[in-house]
Amino acid sequence: MIKCIVCDLDGTLIKKDDTIEERTCQILKKCIENGIEFIIATGRDINMVIDFLERYQLDCDLILNNGTQYCNKQQTFNEIYPMDNQAFQKISTILSSYGYLLAIHTNQGKYSFVDADDFWDYHYKLLLASKDYKDSLPKKTFTTREGYLRDFHYAKDAHEIIQKNIKVLKIDARHLDAYSIQGVRQQLNIDGLDISSSFEDNIEITSSMSNKGKLLEKVIAKKGYAYDEVAVFGDGENDRHMLQMFQYSFAPQNASSSAKNAAHYLLTLTNEEGAVFEGLEQLQQLGLLAI
């Protein structure tokens, strides 16, 4: 029987406006009410998750920053797996030299090497250029100035962050001009770092010590769950490891090819249509979900 449900957020559980499809919301709440544990595993940091948790009154364990942080909503416990300082300095120097916008997620908020106004201006241009928001920008944490600049701090360079003993958990590196950065990816093979994005204009960097799958293994061992008591949902390259590990792993119709290849079950619905609902319904039909 399934005792724990683990979900990625963007592209899996939630829609582009940060809401959950209605049937998915209902079945998930029913699972939680019946004692099945729910865990979020996301590339987001705590500040990008908190509004979502409040909206749906969720109080669950969180695997954040692509598996380099494990905490709860109140952060009464908080395990981190930061990247090596030298590796951070090396990769941030390379990316900055190519004009990337760096969002540096740390144990003390979000840092960048540009001030808040310039950081938001570049982020806003990236949003407008994104194929995800063709019509208009939804009102959510990621697309509003107030939300995206929450707990934002300026640092002159990597040395300043290291000197303050701030631990770097993840770097989001984005660029408006994909043509001008062709070949950058080859320069980023730095010991101790993992890169989980496929495109050179949108790169996610973490320590190779941990990822969603590695951290989830530790979490379920601590909680005493067997592997066949855990259901996992994910759509991206950063979900690949945890999808491979578990017998009951699901990829939505919109998932990347690497996620689809890793998952044991392929769903016919997208995240917008209620893919997680479809997966949970399949588990129910298999007699594995007691709700």
Backbone as a ProteinNet text record, in pm:
[ID]
protein_1_A
[PRIMARY]
MIKCIVCDLDGTLIKKDDTIEERTCQILKKCIENGIEFIIATGRDINMVIDFLERYQLDCDLILNNGTQYCNKQQTFNEIYPMDNQAFQKISTILSSYGYLLAIHTNQGKYSFVDADDFWDYHYKLLLASKDYKDSLPKKTFTTREGYLRDFHYAKDAHEIIQKNIKVLKIDARHLDAYSIQGVRQQLNIDGLDISSSFEDNIEITSSMSNKGKLLEKVIAKKGYAYDEVAVFGDGENDRHMLQMFQYSFAPQNASSSAKNAAHYLLTLTNEEGAVFEGLEQLQQLGLLAI
[TERTIARY]
83.9	0	87.6	38.4	111.4	92	204.3	200.8	253.8	315.2	377.2	369.8	327.4	320.4	419.8	506.7	609.3	586.4	571.8	540.2	636.8	684.5	744.4	631.7	666.3	564.1	548.1	637.8	622.9	622.7	518.7	508.9	455.5	429.2	379.9	250.8	262.6	143.9	66.9	139.8	71.6	69.1	-27.5	-43.5	43.9	42.7	129.8	97.8	-25.6	-63	-44.1	27	56.2	-65.2	-169.6	-285.8	-282.3	-357.8	-370.2	-501.8	-498.1	-620.1	-719.7	-847.2	-948.4	-957.9	-966.3	-978	-852.8	-737.8	-611.2	-611.2	-658.2	-664.4	-752.1	-865.6	-960.5	-904.2	-845.5	-794.5	-671.4	-590.7	-472.2	-511.9	-610.3	-657.8	-717	-784.8	-842.5	-732.1	-624.7	-510.3	-451.1	-431.2	-372.9	-464.5	-594.6	-692.9	-691.8	-655.2	-651.2	-513.5	-428.6	-301	-185.8	-205	-94.9	-10	119	206.4	230	234	260.9	390.4	480.6	608.5	625.4	669.4	700.3	850	884.6	1025	1038.8	1103.9	1103	1239.6	1256.9	1376.1	1364.5	1244.7	1222.5	1288.3	1308.3	1352.5	1230.1	1252	1141.2	1053.2	1113.3	1034.7	944.9	978.2	895.3	786.7	788.7	693.2	591.1	629.4	549.9	408.9	392.6	259	169.3	227.1	153	106.4	194.9	159.7	46.1	53.1	-51	-184.5	-179.5	-302.5	-378.9	-304.9	-370.4	-364.4	-322.3	-315	-240.2	-125.2	-41.1	69.7	91	199.3	275.6	366.3	431.4	582.6	653.4	798.1	832.3	946.9	987.1	1129.1	1144.9	1276.6	1291.5	1384.9	1394.1	1525.4	1531.6	1655.6	1717.3	1631.1	1675.5	1742.6	1698.7	1749.6	1868.9	1894.9	2005.7	1956.5	1825.9	1768.8	1646.9	1638.8	1523.1	1475.1	1351.3	1298	1146.4	1084.5	938.8	902.9	772.6	724.7	779.9	783.6	829.8	983.1	1048.2	1193.2	1241.3	1159.9	1202.5	1311.9	1321.4	1440.2	1482.9	1612.7	1662.4	1798.3	1798.7	1923.3	1965	2092.3	2138.1	2261.7	2276	2388.1	2446.7	2524.2	2573	2685.4	2707.9	2817.6	2949.8	3056.8	3191.8	3220	3284.6	3309.9	3393.6	3497.3	3583.4	3506.8	3424.9	3344.2	3244.4	3183.7	3089.5	3158.8	3276.9	3349.6	3385.7	3428.1	3470.9	3353.9	3242.6	3131.4	3061	3050.1	2983.2	3065	3197.2	3284.1	3265.1	3259.9	3239.1	3104.2	2998.7	2863.4	2848	2904.2	2895.6	2966.4	3076.9	3152.9	3074.5	2977.1	2892.5	2761.3	2744.5	2626.3	2501.1	2516	2400.1	2342.6	2211.3	2149.2	2156.2	2222.8	2238.2	2145.5	2061.8	1985	2051.8	2117.4	2198.7	2120	2068.2	1983.7	2072.7	2057.1	2146.2	2066	2138.6	2073.1	2033.9	2063.5	2027.1	1959	1873.7	1799.3	1859.6	1809.5	1850.4	1946.1	2059.7	2161.6	2181.2	2230	2275.1	2385.1	2456	2565.7	2520.1	2388.6	2330.2	2229.4	2196.8	2104.6	1961.2	1871.7	1734	1663.2	1682.4	1614.9	1662.4	1792.9	1847	1810.8	1811	1775.6	1631.6	1540.7	1400	1380.6	1445.9	1430	1469.9	1582	1627.4	1530.8	1490.5	1394.7	1264.8	1217.7	1092.5	1106.3	1220.2	1244.8	1245.1	1303.1	1304	1162.7	1080.5	940.8	866.2	883.9	814	859.4	984.5	1038.3	1004.8	953.8	929	806.8	818.8	704.6	598.2	633.1	535.7	428.1	458.4	364.1	335	275.8	251.1	149.6	44.6	-64.4	-39.2	-38.5	-13.9	49.7	113	178.9	77.4	72.4	-17.1	34.4	-55.8	-15.9	25.6	154.2	205.5	341.6	397.1	521.2	633.2	649	760.3	750	628.4	608	573.5	577.9	553.8	681.6	703.5	825.1	832.8	721.6	718.8	752.8	696.2	720.1	861.5	909.2	1038.5	1155.3	1135.5	1243.2	1235.6	1148.4	1138.7	1271.8	1323.1	1449.6	1566.4	1563.9	1670.7	1783.7	1907.4	2024.4	2124.7	2192.2	2298.5	2434.2	2517.7	2658.1	2744.9	2859	2947.8	2999.6	3034	3088.8	3082.4	3130.8	3128.6	3211.6	3322.4	3411.4	3336.4	3251.2	3175.1	3081.1	3015.6	2924.6	3002.3	3116.4	3199.6	3252.7	3297.3	3351.8	3248.9	3121.8	3014	2967.4	3034.9	3002.4	2858.9	2812.8	2680.4	2694.1	2602.9	2609.7	2523.1	2584.6	2513.7	2453.1	2321.4	2248.7	2220.8	2195.1	2158.8	2178.9	2220.3	2228.3	2135.4	2048.1	1971.5	2041.2	2087.6	2157	2076	2029.2	1944	1998.9	1970.4	2024.7	1921.2	1915.4	1818.9	1863.2	1993.6	2045.2	2112.5	2035.3	2087.6	2202.2	2197.3	2299.7	2437.8	2442	2571.2	2640.6	2570.4	2629.3	2645.8	2639.4	2660	2797.8	2800.7	2927.7	2966.4	2891.8	2923.8	2916	2818.8	2794.8	2921.8	3003.4	3126.5	3227.2	3216.2	3309.9	3265.9	3149	3090.2	3106.2	3189.9	3214.3	3315.1	3264.2	3348.3	3323.7	3430.6	3419.6	3331.7	3243.1	3158.2	3027.5	3003.1	2879.6	2796.8	2665	2569.6	2496	2475.9	2396.8	2278.3	2156	2038.4	1950.4	1998.5	1917.6	1974.8	1887.7	1928.4	1968.7	1922.7	1942.4	2042.8	2128.2	2235	2183.6	2062	2009.6	1929.9	1924.4	1851.4	1914.8	2009.1	2092.2	2068.4	2055.6	2042.7	2165.3	2229.1	2354.4	2341.1	2381.4	2380.8	2506.8	2525.5	2632.5	2599.6	2702.6	2680.3	2662	2676.6	2655.7	2512.7	2418.8	2278.5	2196	2082.8	1980.7	1846.8	1739.6	1608.3	1603.9	1657.4	1652.6	1735.2	1859.4	1947.3	1887.7	1833.9	1777.3	1649.3	1568.2	1445.1	1476.1	1582.3	1624.8	1649.8	1721.3	1750.9	1623.3	1532.9	1408.7	1321.8	1304.1	1215.4	1278.3	1411.5	1479.2	1455.5	1464.7	1442.6	1299.1	1205.3	1063.9	1020.7	1104.6	1074.3	983.4	974	891.9	972	903.6	962.9	950.1	1032	1029.4	894.9	830.1	700.9	583.8	615.9	512.7	514.8	597.6	614.9	575.6	492.3	456.9	521.5	585.6	663.6	614.8	601.5	557.3	658.2	700.7	793.7	797.5	838	834.7	968	1068.8	1190.2	1314.5	1423.3	1552	1594.5	1559.6	1597.2	1513.7	1413.6	1332.5	1377.6	1468.2	1502.8	1548	1635.2	1689.9	1580.5	1492.9	1388.9	1283	1261.5	1167.4	1222.6	1352.3	1415.9	1410.1	1422.4	1439.8	1314.9	1198.5	1075.7	987.5	931.4	843.5	720.2	665.9	545.3	584.4	642.6	683.9	611.1	567.8	478.9	532.5	525	560.1	437.5	402.2	287.4	315.6	211.7	223.6	320.4	329.2	415.4	560.1	595.6	729.4	837.8	960.1	1076.1	1100.4	1174.1	1200.9	1280.9	1371.7	1451	1363.4	1264.1	1171.4	1082.6	1036	951.2	1028.1	1153.7	1236	1263.6	1268.2	1299	1176.8	1059.5	937.3	888.4	823.7	766	626.1	560.6	426.1	422.7	371	352.7	205	174.7	36.3	-9.3	-139.1	-193.8	-229.2	-239.6	-276.5	-153	-163.5	-58	-82.2	13.6	-5	-125.8	-150.1	-264.5	-397.3	-396.4	-519.6	-544.6	-443.6	-462.6	-388.4	-262.5	-183.1	-168.9	-149.3	-132.1	-261	-374.2	-502.7	-506.9	-467.3	-468.7	-381	-262.3	-171.6	-225.9	-282.4	-339.4	-460.4	-537.9	-652.6	-605.4	-495.7	-439.7	-396.4	-334.2	-293.3	-414.5	-520.7	-645.3	-702.1	-700.4	-751.5	-667	-538.7	-450.3	-465.2	-550.2	-572.1	-459.3	-383.2	-265.2	-286.8	-403.8	-432.1	-560.3	-547	-662.8	-723.2	-816	-883.3	-1033.1
-120.7	0	125.9	226.6	353.2	429.8	465.6	541.3	683.8	710.6	842.2	880	1003.3	1057.2	1172.6	1166	1269	1336	1468.3	1540.9	1655.2	1660.4	1782.8	1885.3	2012.3	2116.3	2158.2	2241	2299.1	2190.9	2191.8	2095	1960.1	1944.1	1815.1	1833.4	1883.6	1900.1	2026.7	2133.7	2262.5	2310.5	2397.1	2457.8	2583.5	2648.5	2765.5	2880.7	2882.7	2990.7	2951.6	2842.1	2792	2733.1	2698.8	2632.8	2483.6	2406.4	2262.5	2236.4	2152.7	2112.4	2055.7	2085.7	2062.9	1916.9	1822	1680.4	1634.2	1684.3	1650.8	1701.7	1823.5	1884.2	1801.3	1758.8	1682.4	1547	1473.9	1340.3	1348.9	1452.2	1469.8	1499.8	1587	1618	1493.4	1412.2	1287.7	1192.9	1184.7	1101.5	1148.2	1278.9	1335.4	1310.7	1329.7	1305.6	1160.4	1069.3	926.8	880.4	974.5	941.3	912.1	936.2	917.8	1045	1029.9	1147.4	1207.5	1339.8	1412.2	1490.4	1475.5	1546.7	1618.7	1742.7	1818.8	1806.3	1778.9	1774.9	1867	1980.1	2084.8	2150.3	2216.4	2298.1	2434.4	2469.5	2601.3	2611.2	2736.6	2758.4	2783.1	2799	2811.3	2931.9	3042	3163	3150.9	3060.1	3037	2931.9	2872.5	2765.8	2812	2907.4	2941.6	2989.5	3069	3117	3001.3	2906.2	2787.5	2705.7	2687.2	2612.1	2680.2	2812.2	2888.1	2876.7	2889.6	2886.8	2756.1	2644.7	2513.9	2454.3	2535.1	2493.9	2361.3	2355.5	2236.3	2256.5	2156.3	2159.9	2028.9	2025.4	1899.1	1916.8	1805.6	1811.2	1858.8	1925.9	1988.5	1948.7	1894.7	1875.6	1989.3	2080.9	2206.3	2216	2315.3	2346.3	2222.2	2144.7	2022.8	1920.7	1916.2	1812.6	1852	1982.2	2026.5	2084.3	2075.8	2123.3	2038.6	2001.4	1926.5	1996.3	2043.5	2116.7	2102.7	2166.8	2178.5	2326.5	2352.8	2489.5	2587	2543.6	2630.5	2633.1	2544.1	2526.2	2494.3	2415.5	2368.6	2263	2201.8	2124.6	2169.4	2164	2219.2	2157.5	2056.6	1993.2	2053.9	2087	2145.5	2072.4	2075.7	2012.1	2114.4	2209.5	2320.5	2278.8	2362.8	2336.3	2385.5	2326.1	2363.7	2509.2	2583	2725.9	2751.5	2670.7	2690.6	2664.8	2559.7	2526.8	2638.9	2692.6	2804.2	2925.9	2958.5	3075.5	3057.6	2937.8	2910.4	2921.3	2855.1	2852.5	2987.6	3057.7	3188.3	3290.4	3278.3	3367.5	3344.1	3217.6	3184.5	3236.9	3207.3	3246.5	3398.5	3466.7	3613.7	3675.8	3615.1	3669.9	3661.8	3571.9	3559	3636.5	3708.8	3793.3	3722.4	3607.4	3537.6	3615.3	3606.3	3651.8	3535.9	3557.3	3451.7	3475.8	3376.9	3375.1	3269.6	3314.8	3226.9	3197.5	3075.9	3037	2983.2	3039.2	3006.5	2973.9	2943	2921	3053	3164.9	3297	3382.7	3320.5	3394.8	3384.1	3469.9	3468	3584.2	3553.9	3654.8	3669.2	3786	3805.8	3910.7	3918.3	4014.5	4144.4	4161.7	4288.9	4333.1	4462.9	4511.1	4468.9	4495.1	4446.4	4495.7	4622.9	4678.2	4609.9	4597.2	4533.4	4384.7	4322.4	4180.1	4158.7	4241.2	4228.6	4262.9	4367.6	4408.3	4295.6	4230.9	4121.3	4002.5	3971.8	3862.1	3888.2	4012	4047.2	4030.6	4069.7	4050.6	3902	3821	3676.1	3619.2	3669.7	3624.9	3658.1	3780.7	3824.2	3745.2	3700.8	3624.6	3475.5	3432.3	3289.2	3239.4	3120.8	3060.4	3012.7	3005.6	2964.2	3069.2	3194.7	3303.3	3382	3316.4	3378	3491.7	3473.6	3571.4	3681.8	3644.6	3742.7	3671.3	3747.8	3688.5	3659.7	3537	3509.6	3578.1	3607.9	3669.2	3557.9	3537.5	3436.9	3482.3	3409.5	3451.5	3477	3388.7	3394.5	3511.3	3562	3663.7	3801.9	3818.9	3950.8	4000.4	4129.6	4187.2	4156.4	4177.1	4153.2	4007.6	3915.7	3773.6	3731.3	3770.8	3721.8	3784.7	3905.2	3970.9	3944	3854.8	3821.3	3762.9	3817.2	3772.8	3782.5	3889.7	3911.9	3994.6	3960.7	4033.8	4052.2	4165.7	4193.5	4154.9	4093.4	4070.1	4114.3	4170.1	4221	4107.2	3994.6	3880.4	3755.4	3644.3	3517.2	3526.1	3597.7	3611	3669.2	3767.4	3828.8	3727.3	3646.8	3544.3	3442	3399.8	3301.4	3359.5	3485.3	3551.2	3560.6	3575.1	3584.6	3447.4	3341.5	3203.9	3165	3219.8	3186.4	3060.6	2966.8	2838.6	2842	2813.6	2817.7	2680.8	2678.9	2554.1	2528.9	2634.3	2618.2	2750.6	2741.5	2859.8	2839.1	2936.2	2942.5	3044.6	3000.8	3090.1	3098.9	3221.1	3238.5	3350.4	3338.8	3433.6	3459.9	3583.7	3620.4	3578.7	3568.8	3545.7	3408.8	3308.3	3171.4	3159.5	3238.6	3229.3	3269.4	3373.1	3426.8	3337.8	3239.4	3154.2	3009.3	2986.6	2850.6	2798.9	2677.8	2617.8	2641.8	2725.5	2753.5	2625.9	2543.8	2421.4	2337.4	2333.9	2253.3	2305.3	2431.8	2490.5	2468.6	2409.2	2401.6	2264.8	2179.7	2047.9	2062.9	2105.6	2135.9	2030.9	1976.7	1872.4	1919.5	1830.7	1860.2	1927.6	1954.3	2022.6	1937.5	1948.5	1886.1	1994.2	1972.5	2064.1	1985.9	2032.2	1950.3	2006.1	2106.1	2162.4	2124.5	2117.2	2076.2	2193.9	2313.2	2428.8	2526.6	2581	2668.8	2803.1	2841.8	2970.6	2958.3	2837.5	2816.2	2698	2728.6	2625.4	2623.1	2503	2486.2	2411.1	2465.7	2408.5	2381.2	2261.1	2223.6	2143.1	2113.9	2022.9	1882.4	1808.7	1670.4	1576.6	1629.7	1548.8	1499.5	1579.9	1546.9	1587.2	1518.7	1557.9	1512.5	1533.5	1495.8	1347.9	1263.3	1119.2	1077.3	1126.8	1091.4	1135.7	1257.7	1309.1	1235.1	1203	1128.5	991.2	927.6	798.9	811.6	917	938.8	963.6	1041.9	1078.1	955.3	871.8	755.9	652.2	643.9	553	598.9	729.4	787.1	764.5	773.1	757.8	611.3	521.8	378.9	326.8	399.2	352.4	255.8	152.4	66.6	137.4	98.3	164.1	147.8	32.3	10.6	72.5	151.6	226.2	375.1	408.6	548.6	565.4	666.4	702.7	836.7	844.5	962.5	1018.3	1151.8	1220.2	1328	1330.3	1433.7	1445.1	1563	1587.4	1627.7	1656.8	1718	1634	1684.9	1616	1604.3	1704.8	1700	1599.8	1537.8	1433.6	1293.2	1285.9	1157.1	1052.5	1091.8	996.4	938.4	1023.8	971.2	890.7	923	844.6	705	695.4	565.7	474.7	533.9	456.7	383.4	437.6	386.6	313.9	203.4	119.5	196	279	355.4	501.1	520.8	655.5	693.4	818.6	864.9	992.8	997.6	1118.8	1166.1	1294.7	1346.8	1351.1	1371.8	1372.7	1481.6	1591.2	1703.8	1688.3	1575.4	1557	1555.7	1584.3	1575.4	1429.4	1407.2	1269.2	1193.9	1262.6	1195	1151	1231.4	1193.4	1077.3	1083	974.1	842.2	848.3	727	669.8	756.9	713	659.8	713.7	677.4	538	471.6	339.6	349.3	462.7	482.7	615.6	612.1	734.1	770.4	893.6	938.9	1003.1	1000.5	1057.3	1204.3	1251	1390	1474.5	1603.6	1698.6	1749.1	1826.3	1889.1	1981.7	2049	2140.9	2064.6	1940.9	1861.6	1772	1756.3	1673.5	1541.8	1544.3	1421.5	1349.1	1423.6	1359.2	1288.8	1348.6	1282	1148.7	1148.6	1025.9	917.7	955.9	859.7	803.6	890.1	844.6	755.1	786.4	702.4	563.8	558.6	429.1	347.5	412.8	343.6	291.3	370.3	328.8	204.1	204.2	89.8	-35.6	-16.7	-130	-179.6	-111.5	-149.1	-107.6	-5.6	37.3	166.4	226.1	354.1	340.4	339.3	319	453.5	501.1	628.2	614.8
0	0	0	-66	-71.9	59.3	121.4	246.7	230.3	115.2	94.3	-53.2	-79.8	-216.3	-226.5	-326.2	-345.7	-480.7	-480.5	-604.1	-630.7	-753	-805.1	-821.4	-826.6	-843.3	-989.2	-1040.3	-1174.2	-1281.8	-1363.1	-1471.4	-1429.3	-1299.4	-1249.8	-1170.4	-1047.8	-963.4	-997.6	-1028.7	-1043.7	-1188.1	-1213.8	-1345.8	-1354	-1468.6	-1489.2	-1395.6	-1342.3	-1250.2	-1103.7	-1079.2	-943.4	-872.2	-944.7	-884.2	-917.1	-837.5	-861.2	-933.2	-1034.2	-1105.2	-1003.9	-1019.8	-915.8	-870.9	-964.4	-924.4	-850.2	-894.4	-829.1	-685.7	-668	-534.6	-441.4	-491.7	-409.9	-368.4	-464.2	-431.8	-341.4	-359.8	-276.4	-132.3	-115.1	20.6	86.8	6.7	58.3	104.6	28.5	66.7	199.5	211.4	333.5	453.1	433.2	540.2	586.3	496.2	529.4	575.9	612	675	581.5	452.2	356.9	357.6	377.2	386	247.7	243.3	119.2	135	37.7	38.1	-95.3	-90.4	-211.5	-240.3	-366.8	-410	-530.8	-511.7	-614.6	-631.8	-744.1	-765	-699.7	-655.2	-593.6	-456.1	-411.4	-274.2	-186	-57.6	38.1	7.1	-37.2	-63	-185.7	-275.9	-394.2	-368.4	-249.6	-215.6	-112.4	-28.2	89.4	54.7	-51.1	-89.7	-132.1	-204.6	-247.9	-127.4	-29.9	91.4	166.5	177.1	247	173.7	43.1	-37.4	-18.2	-15.1	-5.5	135.5	232.2	373	388	322.5	328.4	430.9	512.6	610.2	595.6	499.9	465	460	455.2	439.8	298.7	288	161.7	124	4.2	-56.3	-156.6	-129.6	-205.1	-282.6	-370.5	-443	-508.1	-574.4	-645	-554.2	-428.4	-339.1	-255.8	-242.3	-156.9	-24.5	-0.2	125.9	161.3	288.6	339.4	465.7	462.9	577.7	580.4	679	678.7	664.9	660.8	637.7	742	866.4	975.3	986.2	912.5	918.1	1059.4	1131.6	1263.6	1249.3	1132.6	1097.1	957.6	931.8	805.3	773.4	686.7	643.9	509.8	496.4	369.3	316.5	184.5	114.8	16.5	68.8	-14.6	-108.8	-210.1	-302.6	-243.9	-289.1	-248	-286.9	-197.9	-222.1	-347.4	-366.5	-484.2	-613.7	-611.2	-729.5	-757.7	-650.7	-665.4	-726.2	-674.7	-725.5	-873.5	-907.8	-1045.2	-1143	-1110.7	-1206.2	-1213.7	-1100.8	-1103.5	-1182.7	-1177.8	-1255.7	-1405.7	-1446.2	-1588.4	-1635.8	-1560.1	-1601.2	-1604.9	-1506.3	-1503	-1623.2	-1664.3	-1777.5	-1908.1	-1914.4	-2033.5	-2021.1	-1910.6	-1894.9	-1848.2	-1785.4	-1729.5	-1611.4	-1593.4	-1469.4	-1371.2	-1258.4	-1158.9	-1040.9	-1011.7	-887.2	-799.7	-694.7	-610.3	-482.8	-473.7	-360.5	-248.6	-129.8	-18.4	107.1	213.8	343.1	409.4	342.7	395.9	289.3	208.9	108.4	-30.7	-120	-260.3	-287.1	-348.3	-377.5	-528.1	-567.8	-704.8	-705.8	-818.7	-832.4	-897.4	-911.2	-956.2	-850.8	-847.6	-744.6	-776	-681.5	-691.3	-817.2	-852.2	-970.5	-1098.8	-1114.3	-1234.6	-1239.3	-1122.4	-1113.4	-1159.8	-1107.3	-1147.5	-1295	-1343.7	-1484.2	-1579.7	-1552.1	-1638.8	-1627.4	-1505.1	-1482.3	-1558.2	-1554.1	-1622.4	-1774.4	-1828.6	-1972.5	-2008.3	-1922.4	-1944.2	-1941.4	-1850.1	-1842.3	-1971.2	-2018.8	-2140.5	-2263.3	-2261.4	-2375	-2367.2	-2252.1	-2230.6	-2306.9	-2365.1	-2435	-2336.2	-2207.8	-2105.9	-2082.4	-2114.4	-2086.2	-2214.2	-2309.9	-2441.2	-2433.4	-2354.4	-2352	-2249.9	-2122.7	-2016.6	-1898.2	-1811.4	-1695.3	-1585.7	-1533.1	-1421	-1295	-1203.8	-1076.7	-980.7	-970.1	-877.6	-827	-732.2	-667.2	-767.3	-864.6	-959.1	-1056.5	-1078.9	-1183	-1127.9	-996.4	-937.7	-870	-876	-816.9	-667.4	-597.6	-453	-420.8	-498.4	-473	-507.1	-625.5	-671.2	-595.3	-543	-468	-317.4	-277.5	-134.9	-86.1	22.4	82.3	-16.9	-99	-197.7	-136.9	-173.5	-124.6	-238.6	-236.6	-334.5	-276	-358.8	-323	-439.9	-410.3	-515.8	-603.9	-537.4	-611.6	-524.1	-577	-503.8	-375.9	-382.8	-266.7	-146.9	-170.9	-61.1	4.3	-75.6	-22.3	60.2	9	79.4	210	207.7	326.9	438.9	401.2	500.8	549.5	503.4	541.3	503	392.2	339.3	253.7	272.1	202	75.5	-37.3	-166	-195.5	-214.3	-236.9	-384.5	-459.6	-600.7	-673.1	-797.7	-884.2	-1002.4	-1026.7	-1151.2	-1240	-1355.8	-1449.5	-1578	-1609.3	-1727.9	-1816.2	-1945.5	-2043.2	-2151.2	-2198.1	-2302.8	-2442.8	-2464.1	-2599.2	-2609.3	-2646.4	-2654.1	-2754.7	-2860.8	-2966.1	-2913.2	-2830.6	-2784.5	-2681.9	-2629.5	-2524.3	-2569.5	-2698.3	-2749.6	-2709.1	-2655	-2614.3	-2470.4	-2399.5	-2258.1	-2174.5	-2205.1	-2126.1	-2111.8	-2215.1	-2212.4	-2110.3	-2073.6	-1976.7	-1832.1	-1814.6	-1680.9	-1614.9	-1672.4	-1612.4	-1498.9	-1385.2	-1268.8	-1161.4	-1106.4	-1003.8	-888.7	-845.2	-730.3	-763.5	-893.3	-932.6	-1027.7	-1014.1	-1105.9	-1183.2	-1311.2	-1393.7	-1447.3	-1416.2	-1445.5	-1556.2	-1628.7	-1736.8	-1872.8	-1971	-2105.2	-2192.9	-2161.1	-2249.3	-2189.7	-2274.5	-2226.4	-2176.7	-2214.6	-2167.7	-2038.1	-1981.4	-1855.3	-1782.8	-1694.2	-1632.1	-1481.2	-1425.2	-1280	-1229.5	-1126.8	-1076.4	-927	-887.2	-745.5	-714.6	-586.7	-546.9	-596.3	-637.2	-679.9	-560.9	-439.4	-319	-307	-359	-337.8	-458.8	-475.7	-571.9	-515.2	-587.4	-533.9	-495.3	-582.7	-557.6	-438	-430.3	-318.2	-185.4	-183.4	-58.9	-22.8	-122.5	-95.5	-37.2	-85.4	-28.2	121.7	160.9	303.3	382.7	323.8	393.3	417.6	315.2	334.5	427.5	426.8	519.9	663.3	684.6	817.2	864.4	770	804.4	810.1	758.9	765.1	655.3	543.4	431.6	343.6	294.7	192	57	-38.8	-169.9	-239.7	-218.7	-285.4	-208.4	-106	-32.7	-69.7	-167.8	-207.9	-354.9	-382.9	-520.6	-553.1	-669.5	-706.2	-839.7	-846.7	-968.7	-1006.3	-1133.5	-1178.2	-1329.2	-1378.1	-1522.9	-1583.5	-1501.5	-1555.1	-1538.6	-1595.1	-1583.3	-1437.5	-1356.7	-1215	-1134.9	-1198.4	-1133.6	-1173.1	-1268.4	-1329.8	-1227.6	-1135.9	-1039.8	-950.8	-899.6	-809.7	-886.4	-1012.9	-1093.3	-1121.1	-1143.1	-1168.7	-1046.8	-929.1	-806.5	-760.1	-793.1	-732.3	-832.9	-786.5	-868.5	-915.7	-826.3	-860	-887.1	-1005.5	-1046	-1173.9	-1180.4	-1287.1	-1351.2	-1484.3	-1558.8	-1635.9	-1625.3	-1700.4	-1850	-1926.6	-2072.9	-2121.3	-2047.1	-2085.5	-2039.5	-1978.8	-1921.2	-2028.1	-1983.9	-2072.9	-2109.5	-2216.8	-2259.5	-2153.1	-2083.1	-1979.4	-1862.8	-1826.5	-1719.3	-1763.9	-1887.4	-1939.3	-1945.3	-1983.7	-1989.9	-1851.1	-1750.9	-1614.4	-1540.6	-1570.1	-1496.8	-1535.2	-1439.5	-1466.1	-1525.7	-1507.1	-1561.9	-1637.9	-1760.2	-1839	-1839.4	-1805.4	-1794.7	-1925.2	-1948.3	-2072.8	-2057	-1931.6	-1905.5	-1874.8	-1902.2	-1865.7	-1723.7	-1673.6	-1542.5	-1541.8	-1653.4	-1662.5	-1655.9	-1702.8	-1712.3	-1591.5	-1503.6	-1385.4	-1389.6	-1431.3	-1442.4	-1309.1	-1200.9	-1069.8	-1028.4	-1059	-1035	-1109	-1235.2	-1316	-1252.4	-1207	-1144.9	-1015.1	-932	-804.6	-828.3	-931	-966.6	-1010.8	-1085.4	-1126.2	-1004.9	-908.1	-785.4	-709	-710	-645.3	-714.1	-846.4	-923	-902.1	-873.4	-843.8	-699.9	-623	-483.3	-391.7	-433	-356.9	-279.3	-296.4	-231.5	-150.6	-19.4	68.6	105.6	21.8	51.7	28
[MASK]
+++++++++++++++++++++++++++++++++++++++++++++++++++++++++++++++++++++++++++++++++++++++++++++++++++++++++++++++++++++++++++++++++++++++++++++++++++++++++++++++++++++++++++++++++++++++++++++++++++++++++++++++++++++++++++++++++++++++++++++++++++++++++++++++++++++++++++++++++++++++++++++++++++

